[in-house]
Amino acid sequence: MKRIELPFTSQDVANIRFAISPLGEVVASVRVVKDPDAHPLLKPWVHEVRRRLADVDWRLLSALVPVPTVTIAGFTCTPPSTSMPDLELELATMRGAAGRVRSDLEDARATHIRELYDDPDKGLERLAGEVSAYWEAAMAPYWPRIRSLLEGEVLYRARLLAEGGAQRMLADLDEAITWQDGRLSVRHRHASGTRSLRGLGLLLVPSVFVWPRVFSVTTPPYQPTVRYPARGIATLWERQAADVPEALAAILGRTRARLLAELDQPASTQALATRLDLSEAGTSQHLTALRRAGLCTAHRTGRYVLYARTDVAESLVNGAP
């Protein structure tokens, strides 16, 4: 197995930062949808979203993420400029990358994607539309849970940095990454050699959907970046019997509290009614009330409507004694 070596100067150490990337998760998840057998921990998610994606046109996005994945054109997931950008900010950055599209496609050996190569501005506009549609179908209902896991990873790394410095924080990022004598070594399937961080430091982007791989960006003009699997992915899609916080049930009523507890994963009205032995009409009324109160959201994709807990509801369910 080959390795990329990243030697750190004192300036590079000072410029280490973390970010979460919604667009990066979209791009990485395309690999999972196209080859679920290579990502067994993520199969529950694939099983749920594949039907909904049947109603979405994401052909251009799919063409940009080949399987097996050797390299991906840089403009598809530019390293985020802020620590927690939303999808719209990252799409705006992508739309502004028209001047790099052809060179990035050439570097990725993807010049056959003529819609982008021949007319980058028009191609990027179509790509942004496909990403938005894909996001609504496959990512948005799950994003609060995914973001919570990624934010937890960043906080964990920040604590290690505070306790033991960069060496402690970088030492156990992933089994494919090692830190020794001021150098970060990243195991790579197709590239090797030493890459300068150019005084820009390193951007670390924890991810759910890159698992079990580690991806790196080391070529200009992008900031050197390593995307690595966050801790806890193995439990992200596990379903357990939902506990109903008694304090929450006393305020909302037991049925609505049970519905919120069941929405640890996005679910349809029919699925929730079946689980809780309720009528679909009654379940729909309760969900409408919870949505109006800002405790759940509804995501329509083609024939499907999925409900998901909001951040406020996550705090209520997980924080209630």
KARA-V197189 format. One record per residue. RES is the residue in three letters. PHI is phi as a letter, one per 30 degrees, with the letter a starting at -180 (999 if undefined). PSI is psi in degrees with one decimal (* if undefined). OMEGA is omega in whole degrees, 0 to 359 (none if undefined). Layout:
RES/PHI/PSI/OMEGA  RES/PHI/PSI/OMEGA
This chain:
MET/999/134.9/181  LYS/d/167.2/179  ARG/b/143.9/170  ILE/c/129.9/181  GLU/c/130.6/180  LEU/b/95.5/178  PRO/d/138.9/183  PHE/c/132.9/165  THR/c/172.7/178  SER/d/-34.2/178  GLN/d/-38.1/178  ASP/d/-42.1/178  VAL/d/-40.4/181  ALA/d/-23.3/184  ASN/c/14.8/173  ILE/d/134.3/176  ARG/b/166.1/179  PHE/c/153.4/174  ALA/a/155.8/172  ILE/c/138.3/186  SER/b/102.8/175  PRO/e/-43.2/180  LEU/d/-38.9/176  GLY/d/-36.5/178  GLU/d/-38.0/176  VAL/e/-51.6/183  VAL/d/-44.6/180  ALA/d/-34.3/182  SER/d/-24.7/178  VAL/d/-39.3/177  ARG/e/-38.1/183  VAL/d/-43.4/179  VAL/d/-39.1/183  LYS/d/-24.1/182  ASP/b/67.5/184  PRO/d/-27.8/181  ASP/d/-23.7/179  ALA/d/-3.6/184  HIS/b/64.0/187  PRO/e/-32.4/180  LEU/d/-21.2/184  LEU/c/4.0/182  LYS/d/-36.6/177  PRO/e/-38.9/177  TRP/d/-44.5/180  VAL/e/-43.1/182  HIS/e/-38.0/182  GLU/d/-35.5/190  VAL/c/-20.0/185  ARG/d/-38.7/180  ARG/d/-41.2/182  ARG/d/-31.8/179  LEU/d/-15.4/177  ALA/d/-22.7/180  ASP/c/5.2/186  VAL/c/137.2/174  ASP/d/107.9/178  TRP/b/35.8/184  ARG/d/-41.5/180  LEU/d/-43.0/176  LEU/e/-43.2/180  SER/d/-40.9/181  ALA/d/-28.5/181  LEU/d/-11.7/182  VAL/b/83.0/182  PRO/d/155.6/175  VAL/b/124.8/0  PRO/d/152.5/186  THR/c/114.5/175  VAL/c/-49.6/177  THR/a/155.6/181  ILE/b/138.1/180  ALA/e/130.7/188  GLY/e/-33.0/184  PHE/d/-16.5/181  THR/d/-27.6/180  CYS/a/68.5/177  THR/e/137.0/177  PRO/e/128.9/185  PRO/d/143.4/182  SER/d/-17.4/177  THR/b/166.7/187  SER/d/-32.7/182  MET/b/68.6/179  PRO/d/154.2/170  ASP/c/172.4/185  LEU/d/-40.1/183  GLU/d/-38.8/178  LEU/d/-42.9/180  GLU/d/-34.4/176  LEU/d/-36.2/177  ALA/d/-40.2/176  THR/d/-42.2/180  MET/d/-43.1/179  ARG/d/-29.7/181  GLY/d/4.0/184  ALA/c/20.7/184  ALA/e/-34.3/181  GLY/d/-15.8/181  ARG/c/-5.0/188  VAL/e/-49.7/185  ARG/d/-43.3/180  SER/d/-37.7/178  ASP/d/-40.1/177  LEU/d/-38.3/177  GLU/d/-43.2/178  ASP/d/-35.1/181  ALA/d/3.9/182  ARG/h/46.6/183  ALA/b/30.7/180  THR/d/-9.7/177  HIS/d/-12.7/177  ILE/d/79.8/192  ARG/d/-30.9/183  GLU/d/-35.0/178  LEU/d/-40.7/185  TYR/d/-39.6/183  ASP/d/-34.3/182  ASP/b/81.8/185  PRO/e/-41.3/182  ASP/d/-48.7/180  LYS/d/-40.8/180  GLY/d/-40.0/179  LEU/d/-34.2/178  GLU/d/-42.5/177  ARG/d/-41.2/180  LEU/d/-42.6/179  ALA/d/-39.8/177  GLY/d/-40.6/179  GLU/d/-40.7/179  VAL/d/-42.6/180  SER/d/-43.3/180  ALA/d/-41.8/178  TYR/d/-42.7/180  TRP/e/-47.7/182  GLU/d/-37.7/183  ALA/d/-42.3/193  ALA/c/-20.7/189  MET/c/-44.5/188  ALA/e/-43.7/181  PRO/d/-23.9/184  TYR/c/-6.7/191  TRP/d/-41.0/179  PRO/e/-41.5/180  ARG/d/-44.7/180  ILE/d/-46.8/182  ARG/d/-38.4/179  SER/d/-42.4/179  LEU/d/-42.8/181  LEU/d/-40.5/177  GLU/d/-37.8/177  GLY/d/-38.2/178  GLU/d/-43.6/179  VAL/d/-43.5/179  LEU/d/-38.2/178  TYR/d/-45.1/180  ARG/d/-37.9/178  ALA/d/-38.3/178  ARG/d/-42.2/177  LEU/d/-39.5/179  LEU/d/-41.4/180  ALA/d/-34.0/184  GLU/d/-35.8/188  GLY/b/11.1/178  GLY/i/-173.3/185  ALA/d/-36.7/181  GLN/d/-44.4/179  ARG/d/-41.6/184  MET/d/-35.0/184  LEU/d/-13.2/192  ALA/d/-30.1/186  ASP/b/36.7/179  LEU/e/-46.1/182  ASP/a/155.7/180  GLU/d/-20.1/178  ALA/d/-3.3/184  ILE/b/129.9/176  THR/b/151.3/180  TRP/b/124.5/179  GLN/a/132.7/175  ASP/h/43.7/175  GLY/i/17.7/180  ARG/b/134.9/174  LEU/c/124.8/181  SER/c/123.3/184  VAL/c/118.2/177  ARG/d/135.3/186  HIS/b/142.1/182  ARG/d/-27.2/192  HIS/b/-9.8/184  ALA/b/156.3/177  SER/a/168.7/178  GLY/j/175.9/180  THR/c/133.8/180  ARG/b/131.6/177  SER/d/139.5/175  LEU/d/-6.6/171  ARG/i/24.6/181  GLY/i/2.5/182  LEU/d/-8.4/185  GLY/i/-165.9/183  LEU/b/133.1/174  LEU/c/122.5/179  LEU/c/123.6/184  VAL/b/100.5/176  PRO/d/148.0/186  SER/b/149.9/171  VAL/d/-45.2/194  PHE/d/-6.5/173  VAL/d/-19.2/183  TRP/e/138.1/3  PRO/c/21.3/183  ARG/c/167.6/167  VAL/b/132.0/179  PHE/c/145.7/181  SER/b/150.5/173  VAL/b/120.0/183  THR/b/1.1/184  THR/c/142.6/176  PRO/d/156.8/4  PRO/d/8.2/187  TYR/d/149.8/174  GLN/d/135.9/176  PRO/e/129.7/189  THR/b/141.3/171  VAL/b/123.3/174  ARG/c/124.0/187  TYR/b/156.2/180  PRO/d/130.7/177  ALA/d/156.8/175  ARG/d/145.7/173  GLY/j/5.2/181  ILE/d/-33.6/184  ALA/d/-26.1/183  THR/c/-0.1/188  LEU/d/-37.0/185  TRP/c/7.5/180  GLU/d/138.5/176  ARG/c/128.0/176  GLN/b/164.2/176  ALA/e/127.1/185  ALA/d/126.9/176  ASP/d/137.1/180  VAL/c/111.3/178  PRO/d/125.0/183  GLU/d/-37.1/180  ALA/d/-37.4/180  LEU/d/-39.1/178  ALA/d/-33.8/180  ALA/d/-27.9/181  ILE/c/-47.4/186  LEU/c/-20.1/192  GLY/j/147.5/187  ARG/d/-38.4/183  THR/d/-47.4/181  ARG/d/-34.5/176  ALA/d/-39.8/177  ARG/d/-40.0/178  LEU/d/-45.8/179  LEU/d/-40.4/179  ALA/d/-37.7/180  GLU/d/-21.4/182  LEU/d/31.2/171  ASP/d/-19.9/168  GLN/b/146.0/177  PRO/e/142.0/184  ALA/a/157.0/179  SER/d/166.0/177  THR/e/-44.0/182  GLN/d/-44.0/181  ALA/d/-41.0/180  LEU/d/-40.5/179  ALA/d/-40.0/180  THR/d/-45.3/182  ARG/d/-38.6/186  LEU/c/3.6/180  ASP/h/50.2/178  LEU/c/163.9/172  SER/d/152.1/178  GLU/d/-37.7/180  ALA/d/-44.8/179  GLY/d/-41.0/178  THR/d/-42.3/179  SER/d/-40.9/179  GLN/d/-43.6/179  HIS/d/-41.9/180  LEU/d/-38.0/177  THR/d/-42.4/179  ALA/d/-41.9/179  LEU/d/-36.8/179  ARG/d/-42.0/179  ARG/d/-27.8/178  ALA/d/-0.3/179  GLY/i/21.5/183  LEU/c/-12.3/174  CYS/b/162.0/178  THR/b/155.3/178  ALA/c/130.7/181  HIS/b/114.1/179  ARG/c/127.9/175  THR/b/102.6/183  GLY/i/-120.1/183  ARG/d/-7.4/189  TYR/c/143.0/171  VAL/b/120.6/179  LEU/c/140.5/177  TYR/c/143.9/180  ALA/b/148.9/177  ARG/d/143.8/172  THR/d/172.7/179  ASP/d/-37.0/178  VAL/d/-44.2/179  ALA/d/-38.2/177  GLU/e/-43.9/180  SER/d/-40.0/180  LEU/d/-46.3/184  VAL/d/-44.0/185  ASN/d/-18.5/182  GLY/c/-14.8/182  ALA/d/137.9/180  PRO/d/*/none
